[in-house]
Amino acid sequence: MPRPHVLLSAAVSLDGCLDDTGEGRLLLSGAEDFDRVDAIRAASDAILVGAGTLRSDRPRLLVNSAARRAGRVADGRPAYPLKVTVSGSGELDPGDPFWTTGGERLVYSTDRGAAVARARLGAAARVVALGAAVDWAALLDDLGGRGVRRLMVEGGARVHTQLLRSGLADELRLAVAPLVVGEPDAPRLFGPGDYPGGSRSRMRVLETEQVGDVIVTRYAPTVPGTADTATAADRHWLRLACDLAADCPPSETAFSVGAVVVAADGTELARGHSREGGDPVVHAEEAALAKLPGDDPRLATATVYSSLEPCAHRASRPKPCARLIVDAGVRRVVTAWREPDTFVPGADGIGVLAGAGVVVAEIPELAEAAILPNRHLVAPAGS
């Protein structure tokens, strides 16, 4: 099952603080932004906070609007999203309002912590053990298997940091309040560490607006992963490649494919699609790579995103796309759809790439988007 879309949501001061060190919670957002957050909760399948946030803030994580709750019920969903927390120790307070309000509740913990959580919480929540340590990828896989498609994460700083550093956050919604905390010990949104792409990498700005007296900006990560497991940014770039496939002139004798080449810092280097520029036989990866100098040093650490597995055989050019990628020095490819036997039986571009030492990540949840512009060429399942 696909992992959920992970939205990190936070409000900070101008100097990046989540709170001050005084008694009580520093309210950084106003009524208008709180209402926006309520709407995002209502649109989510689950809301997650870390155990530290439960202890310090005692949030209820409810959908406060009765109209929004009624809308969820009318859509066949529970009135409240699933409430999720993560605790390695399982040391959770059963008297916390998190456990006594709203709808269903779920705890993720370690093997040892799960036993503690079950003893403390009883029937108040389901408890899932993730092994010797909390594995965020496994957690998201489990939520996806439970039908969670949109996950809203409301803190705290440690949770936000771990998800962003792991490349598992699809989006960040950040409300910046017009005040400065100025306290050196005040909690900040993100902690130190190794983030994807390093300090020079930039996120994409999706939207910025003024909501009351705060500025709300939505960001999305752009830095590609480095392994054969896909990150949130990988899914973004591969979706773009699938969208580009729809720009291909239609054909009865060749697939429509889109490709994007992305540098290690998240900079888009080139894009292309099949039959681009009026060339009836050019392939997507070929078109994209042709726009870059062959000696571009960024290619050695770049990722090629292709909606269809790069071809291993072709009659129209001396080199298939898998070989073009290898010869360009690229060492990572992300793809959505393995080439069917429509034109080339037994095509195995992934095998060619892997044999040359190229890391290949597949995102089968996007295969349908890659197939869509090729539906006329592919026999329906079961036919």
C-alpha positions, 0 to 999 in steps of 0.5 A: 500500500502507498505511504500517506502524504506527510504534512508537517504543520508548525507555527514559529516566531520570527527567530524560529522558536516553537514556544518560550520557556515560560509557564503555559503555551505561547500562542503564536497563531491567531484565530484565523490560522487556528481555523485553517489548521482545523480545516486541515485536520478535517481533511486528514485521515490521521494526526500525529504528535510525539509523546513529548508534545503530549506531555508538555502541551496535552493536545486533544487534536480534535476537529473543532468545527461541528460542520466539518465533523458532519462533512466527514461523516457525510463522506463516510468517514469517522467524525474525527481523524485517527489520532497517532502518537509515537513513544519509544518508552511507552511511558504515556499518561492514560489521564491525558485528554488525548486518550479520552477525547475524539475518535480512535487512537494509535500508539507506535513504540518499540517492542519493549515500549509497546508492552509498557504502553499496553499495560498503561493504556488498556483499551484506550488505544491500539499499540503497534510495536516497530522493533528494537527502535522506532522506524519511521518508514515502517510506521508510514508503511503501516499507516498506509496499510490502514488506509491513511492517505493524508497524515498531518504531523503537529509536532514536536520538534524532534518528530519534525526533525526526524521526518525531514532528515529522513526524507519522509516529509512531503510538505511543510506548512509553516506559520510565522508569527510577528514576534521574537522570542529571543531566549537561547533555551527556547525550543526551535522547530528543527534540530541540528543534523544531516538534512537531505542535500546539506545546508545549500539545498533549498525547498520549493515554495508552494504557496504563501499567504497572510492569515490574520497577522501571521504569514503562512508558507507551504514548502516541499522538499526537492532533494533526491534520495540516494538509495533504492528506497524512494523519498518524498522528494523522489515521489514529487519528481517522478510525478512530474515525469509522469505529467510530462508523459502526457505532453507526448504526441500520441503514437501507436508504435511507441510509449509516451514517457516523461523524464527529469534530471535532478541534481543532488541539491534538488535543482532541476537540470533538464526535462524531456518527453518522448517525440519531443521537438518533432523528432518521432523517435527520440526517447524521454531520457535521451531528450533530457540528457541531450540538453546537458553538456556531456561533461557536466560534473553534476551528472555524477550525483544526479538522479534521472526520473523516468515514468517508464523503465529506461529501455534496454533495446531499441532499433531507432538509435545506436544506444538504448536509454539505459546505456545513455544513462550509464555513459552519462555517469548518472548513478541513480534512477527512479521509475514508476512502471516496468516496460511491458512486452508490448514492443520488446519482449523481456525488456530489462532496462533496470537489469542493465542499469543495476549491472552497471552499478546504477541504483534503481528505486521503483515507486509502483504506486505511480505506475497508474499515472505512467500508464495513463497516456499509454492506455491504448497500448496496454491490454487491460489487466486480466484480458 
